[in-house]
């Protein structure tokens, strides 16, 4: 499934934006502007962008407690996203969700989730809705290797397989569930082999290669749209810790011994972007983040009268 040069350049911009946004949010948290924790997503940009590039704007996704990247990849505006982290009423959730509960239904982001594996059944519900509507819509559930040991993972895969839901399961396996290594907690080397138990396709891809992720996601999405049911994709990757620095140039391609390269400079190299192009792209990103921070700071904090707004009642 071919991509035009413009499409690939846009994918690079989104990956660079995710990396820079996360670092900027970390800096803003150190300065006291962001009260909620900011979770590191560096190193996982390719899985978010590669999957979301294969989706339509009307398709829906659910995320994890590390979903800033998923939100940006799905097209959320940076200003309201930053304002949400600031806890301001001009945020995408009115300032009441924070970094772990980002949502924007208009853009198909059904929500990040602080509960490990909590987004899986929500995405299945969205896939069932799309199936009943006959809209050709697809739902994607992002989750980590730790969530693949949760009951929600197994029960959701089972139900999605039985009902042939138009759904894609994306496991971002960075080798760690907080401080527990995947080699200790998983009974299998590859999470993707668990798809066999539910009679659905499962494959493992290099999660630092955005084009490999895009190709796998495109096939899985096409399969889901055609009524053939779900697919499990495991993106093997690594996660970089947050630091207070935001270098103007991308970090090195060194894989840190993990076998998985840094996806942002790796894709820049694959595209053949020169130093001038990289500098201009990063200047654009910095300007966008400055605007986002200014927008976020301009909004008021929620008041007592906002406590019951945005609440669903049965």
Backbone torsions as a table, in degrees:
resi	resn	phi	psi	omega
1	UNK	NA	105.2	-170.0
2	UNK	-77.0	150.1	176.0
3	UNK	-119.9	143.3	177.1
4	UNK	-78.5	160.8	176.1
5	UNK	-56.2	-37.3	179.0
6	UNK	-65.6	-39.8	178.9
7	UNK	-65.0	-41.3	-180.0
8	UNK	-68.5	-36.8	177.3
9	UNK	-65.3	-38.1	177.4
10	UNK	-65.6	-36.8	176.5
11	UNK	-63.0	-40.6	178.0
12	UNK	-63.5	-43.8	-179.9
13	UNK	-59.1	-41.6	-179.6
14	UNK	-66.3	-40.0	177.8
15	UNK	-64.0	-43.7	178.8
16	UNK	-65.6	-35.0	178.5
17	UNK	-66.5	-42.7	178.3
18	UNK	-59.9	-46.7	-179.5
19	UNK	-60.3	-48.8	-176.3
20	UNK	-70.7	-37.0	-179.9
21	UNK	-62.3	-43.1	-179.2
22	UNK	-63.6	-42.9	177.6
23	UNK	-64.9	-40.3	179.5
24	UNK	-65.4	-41.4	178.7
25	UNK	-62.3	-37.9	177.6
26	UNK	-63.4	-43.2	177.8
27	UNK	-63.0	-40.8	179.7
28	UNK	-66.4	-32.2	177.5
29	UNK	-69.9	-36.6	177.5
30	UNK	-65.0	-32.9	-179.6
31	UNK	-82.9	-5.2	177.8
32	UNK	92.0	2.3	-179.8
33	UNK	-76.7	-26.3	-179.6
34	UNK	-113.7	113.8	-175.3
35	UNK	-82.1	-23.0	-175.9
36	UNK	-93.6	158.9	-179.5
37	UNK	-62.8	144.1	175.4
38	UNK	-109.0	119.0	-175.7
39	UNK	-91.7	136.5	-179.6
40	UNK	-67.8	135.8	175.7
41	UNK	-129.8	2.8	-179.4
42	UNK	-59.5	132.8	-177.6
43	UNK	100.6	-13.4	-178.2
44	UNK	-112.7	15.4	-176.8
45	UNK	-64.7	-35.0	-175.4
46	UNK	-66.9	-36.0	-178.7
47	UNK	-68.6	-41.2	179.6
48	UNK	-66.3	-49.8	-175.8
49	UNK	-71.5	-41.2	-179.1
50	UNK	-62.1	-40.5	179.0
51	UNK	-71.6	-48.9	-175.3
52	UNK	-67.5	-25.7	176.4
53	UNK	-66.1	-20.8	179.7
54	UNK	-90.2	-0.5	-175.6
55	UNK	-102.9	160.4	170.3
56	UNK	-86.9	157.6	176.8
57	UNK	-56.6	-29.3	-177.4
58	UNK	-84.6	-10.2	175.9
59	UNK	-69.9	159.2	-172.9
60	UNK	-121.1	148.8	178.6
61	UNK	-134.1	156.0	166.9
62	UNK	-123.6	153.6	-175.5
63	UNK	-125.0	-163.5	-178.1
64	UNK	-116.8	-169.4	174.5
65	UNK	-73.5	-5.8	175.3
66	UNK	-115.6	68.0	-170.1
67	UNK	-117.8	17.2	173.5
68	UNK	-59.1	-42.6	178.9
69	UNK	-63.9	-42.5	178.5
70	UNK	-61.6	-40.9	-178.3
71	UNK	-64.1	-46.0	179.7
72	UNK	-66.9	-40.5	179.2
73	UNK	-63.5	-31.0	-179.8
74	UNK	-83.8	-4.2	172.9
75	UNK	102.5	14.7	177.7
76	UNK	-66.0	143.8	178.5
77	UNK	-70.7	141.2	-174.5
78	UNK	-68.9	-36.2	-178.8
79	UNK	-61.6	-58.2	177.0
80	UNK	-60.7	-30.9	178.0
81	UNK	-67.8	-46.2	177.9
82	UNK	-64.9	-39.5	179.2
83	UNK	-62.8	-33.1	177.2
84	UNK	-64.8	-41.4	177.2
85	UNK	-66.2	-34.0	177.1
86	UNK	-69.2	-18.4	-176.4
87	UNK	78.1	36.9	-177.4
88	UNK	-109.2	156.1	-175.5
89	UNK	-68.9	-17.3	175.6
90	UNK	-87.1	11.6	174.7
91	UNK	-76.5	164.9	-175.5
92	UNK	-66.1	-18.6	174.8
93	UNK	-121.3	25.7	179.0
94	UNK	70.2	16.7	178.6
95	UNK	80.9	9.6	-175.9
96	UNK	-108.6	-1.1	-178.4
97	UNK	-99.8	-42.7	-178.0
98	UNK	74.8	-173.2	-174.0
99	UNK	-65.0	-28.5	-175.8
100	UNK	-90.4	-3.6	-177.1
101	UNK	-137.6	49.1	179.4
102	UNK	-75.0	134.7	177.0
103	UNK	-150.4	149.5	172.9
104	UNK	-157.3	93.9	-173.9
105	UNK	-62.3	-31.5	-178.7
106	UNK	-64.6	-26.3	179.8
107	UNK	-106.7	11.8	175.1
108	UNK	81.1	11.0	176.1
109	UNK	-93.7	100.7	-175.3
110	UNK	-79.4	-8.7	173.1
111	UNK	136.1	139.7	163.5
112	UNK	-75.4	168.8	-173.9
113	UNK	-147.9	125.7	178.3
114	UNK	-76.3	-10.3	179.0
115	UNK	-93.2	124.0	-179.1
116	UNK	-60.9	121.3	-178.6
117	UNK	81.2	2.0	-175.4
118	UNK	-69.3	-22.9	-178.1
119	UNK	-81.6	-16.4	-176.0
120	UNK	-61.4	-53.4	180.0
121	UNK	-68.5	-26.2	176.5
122	UNK	-65.9	-43.9	177.4
123	UNK	-63.7	-36.2	177.0
124	UNK	-63.2	-37.9	176.4
125	UNK	-63.3	-40.7	177.7
126	UNK	-65.7	-37.8	178.0
127	UNK	-66.7	-39.5	176.9
128	UNK	-63.5	-41.1	178.2
129	UNK	-61.5	-43.8	179.2
130	UNK	-63.4	-38.6	179.1
131	UNK	-64.9	-44.2	-179.6
132	UNK	-68.6	-34.2	179.1
133	UNK	-73.6	-23.5	-176.4
134	UNK	67.2	30.4	-174.3
135	UNK	-87.2	-9.0	-175.5
136	UNK	77.1	13.0	-179.2
137	UNK	-76.3	158.3	179.7
138	UNK	-131.0	145.0	175.4
139	UNK	-116.5	142.1	179.3
140	UNK	-122.1	133.1	174.2
141	UNK	-111.0	115.3	171.4
142	UNK	-89.1	139.5	177.6
143	UNK	-158.9	166.3	-179.0
144	UNK	-99.9	176.1	-179.1
145	UNK	-62.9	-32.1	178.3
146	UNK	-64.2	-36.5	-179.5
147	UNK	-68.1	-21.2	-179.7
148	UNK	-71.5	-6.4	175.3
149	UNK	-100.2	-0.7	-179.1
150	UNK	-85.8	154.8	179.0
151	UNK	-63.8	-32.0	179.9
152	UNK	-63.1	-32.5	177.7
153	UNK	-61.6	-51.2	-175.1
154	UNK	-70.6	-42.3	-179.0
155	UNK	-68.6	-34.8	179.8
156	UNK	-72.3	-42.1	176.4
157	UNK	-60.9	-40.3	-179.8
158	UNK	-62.4	-48.7	-178.4
159	UNK	-66.6	-41.3	179.8
160	UNK	-62.3	-36.0	178.3
161	UNK	-70.0	-44.5	-179.6
162	UNK	-59.9	-43.9	-176.3
163	UNK	-91.6	0.3	-177.2
164	UNK	49.8	51.4	-178.3
165	UNK	-68.7	144.0	176.8
166	UNK	-76.3	84.4	-167.6
167	UNK	-144.5	147.7	173.8
168	UNK	-126.5	126.2	176.4
169	UNK	-96.0	123.8	-178.3
170	UNK	-120.2	107.7	177.7
171	UNK	-92.9	116.5	175.1
172	UNK	-92.9	96.3	-174.3
173	UNK	-95.0	98.4	178.2
174	UNK	-97.4	9.4	174.0
175	UNK	88.8	-4.1	-177.5
176	UNK	-141.2	138.5	169.1
177	UNK	-111.7	92.2	-169.7
178	UNK	59.5	-102.1	-179.2
179	UNK	-110.9	7.3	-178.3
180	UNK	-101.1	118.0	179.7
181	UNK	-68.9	143.7	179.1
182	UNK	-59.9	-31.6	-180.0
183	UNK	-63.2	-23.5	178.1
184	UNK	-89.4	-39.3	-169.8
185	UNK	-92.0	-18.7	-177.1
186	UNK	-100.5	139.9	177.9
187	UNK	-83.1	-7.8	-178.3
188	UNK	-129.6	157.4	177.7
189	UNK	-76.1	-39.4	-179.8
190	UNK	-116.0	124.9	177.6
191	UNK	-61.1	-29.8	-175.4
192	UNK	-61.0	-25.8	-177.7
193	UNK	-69.2	-16.8	178.7
194	UNK	-68.9	-13.5	177.1
195	UNK	-64.1	-27.8	-178.0
196	UNK	-58.8	-36.1	-177.7
197	UNK	-64.5	-20.4	-176.8
198	UNK	-115.8	13.0	174.2
199	UNK	56.2	43.2	174.5
200	UNK	-128.6	158.6	178.2
201	UNK	-66.2	143.5	175.1
202	UNK	-139.0	135.2	179.3
203	UNK	-145.7	152.2	177.5
204	UNK	-112.2	132.7	179.4
205	UNK	-127.7	162.2	175.2
206	UNK	-72.7	107.3	-176.1
207	UNK	-73.1	-3.5	174.8
208	UNK	-94.7	-2.9	-179.7
209	UNK	-107.3	100.4	-173.3
210	UNK	-63.8	-32.7	179.9
211	UNK	-72.4	-35.6	175.9
212	UNK	-66.0	-40.0	177.4
213	UNK	-65.0	-44.1	-179.6
214	UNK	-60.1	-44.4	-179.2
215	UNK	-62.6	-45.3	179.5
216	UNK	-64.0	-42.7	-179.4
217	UNK	-67.0	-38.3	-179.7
218	UNK	-61.1	-44.1	178.4
219	UNK	-65.8	-41.5	-179.3
220	UNK	-66.4	-40.6	179.1
221	UNK	-66.8	-42.8	178.4
222	UNK	-62.2	-39.9	177.9
223	UNK	-63.1	-42.8	179.7
224	UNK	-64.7	-42.9	-179.1
225	UNK	-64.4	-30.4	-177.8
226	UNK	-82.8	1.5	176.9
227	UNK	88.2	13.4	-177.7
228	UNK	-88.1	-6.9	175.1
229	UNK	102.3	-171.0	-171.6
230	UNK	-82.7	165.6	175.5
231	UNK	-136.3	145.3	174.5
232	UNK	-106.6	119.3	176.8
233	UNK	-113.5	126.3	174.6
234	UNK	-105.0	120.8	177.0
235	UNK	-100.5	106.1	177.7
236	UNK	-78.2	126.2	-175.4
237	UNK	-151.7	-169.6	172.4
238	UNK	-140.6	158.8	-178.5
239	UNK	-120.1	130.2	178.8
240	UNK	-87.8	141.8	174.9
241	UNK	-69.6	153.4	176.4
242	UNK	-73.2	143.9	173.2
243	UNK	-132.3	170.3	-179.3
244	UNK	-83.4	-0.4	-176.4
245	UNK	-99.1	151.5	174.8
246	UNK	-136.0	81.9	-173.8
247	UNK	-64.8	142.8	178.8
248	UNK	-68.4	-26.5	178.1
249	UNK	-101.6	148.2	178.4
250	UNK	-62.8	151.3	176.3
251	UNK	-68.3	176.1	-175.9
252	UNK	-71.1	169.2	179.0
253	UNK	-84.1	0.2	-178.1
254	UNK	-54.1	130.3	-177.0
255	UNK	-88.0	4.0	177.3
256	UNK	63.0	19.6	-179.5
257	UNK	84.4	-0.7	-177.2
258	UNK	-83.1	-20.5	-174.4
259	UNK	89.6	-4.3	-179.1
260	UNK	-120.4	119.3	-174.4
261	UNK	-72.1	165.5	172.5
262	UNK	-68.8	118.7	-171.0
263	UNK	-66.9	-29.1	-175.0
264	UNK	-70.7	-57.5	177.2
265	UNK	-67.7	-27.6	178.3
266	UNK	-62.8	-41.7	179.6
267	UNK	-72.4	-35.8	176.2
268	UNK	-59.8	-42.3	178.6
269	UNK	-65.9	-40.1	179.4
270	UNK	-64.8	-34.0	178.8
271	UNK	-78.0	-15.3	-178.3
272	UNK	75.4	28.8	-179.6
273	UNK	-72.9	131.1	179.0
274	UNK	-83.0	170.9	-179.7
275	UNK	-55.6	-40.4	-180.0
276	UNK	-64.2	-43.2	178.9
277	UNK	-65.2	-39.5	179.2
278	UNK	-65.3	-43.9	-179.3
279	UNK	-63.3	-41.3	179.7
280	UNK	-66.9	-41.8	178.5
281	UNK	-60.6	-41.2	-178.3
282	UNK	-74.1	-30.4	173.7
283	UNK	-63.9	-40.2	177.4
284	UNK	-62.0	-42.2	180.0
285	UNK	-63.9	-45.3	-179.4
286	UNK	-62.2	-41.5	177.8
287	UNK	-61.6	-42.2	179.6
288	UNK	-63.9	-37.5	-180.0
289	UNK	-72.4	-36.1	175.4
290	UNK	-61.4	-43.8	178.2
291	UNK	-63.1	-40.2	-179.5
292	UNK	-64.6	-42.0	179.4
293	UNK	-66.7	-37.7	177.5
294	UNK	-64.8	-43.0	177.7
295	UNK	-62.1	-44.2	-178.5
296	UNK	-62.3	-42.8	-178.1
297	UNK	-70.4	-16.1	-177.9
298	UNK	-83.1	-12.3	-176.2
299	UNK	-89.5	148.9	176.7
300	UNK	-77.9	160.6	174.2
301	UNK	-79.8	152.8	178.8
302	UNK	-61.5	144.2	176.9
303	UNK	-104.8	176.3	179.0
304	UNK	-56.0	-32.7	-178.8
305	UNK	-68.8	-13.8	180.0
306	UNK	-91.4	-2.7	-173.0
307	UNK	-59.1	-35.8	-175.1
308	UNK	-105.3	7.4	176.7
309	UNK	-80.4	147.1	179.5
310	UNK	71.7	18.2	-178.9
311	UNK	-104.9	129.9	178.7
312	UNK	-85.6	134.7	179.3
313	UNK	-123.6	134.4	-179.5
314	UNK	-83.6	NA	NA
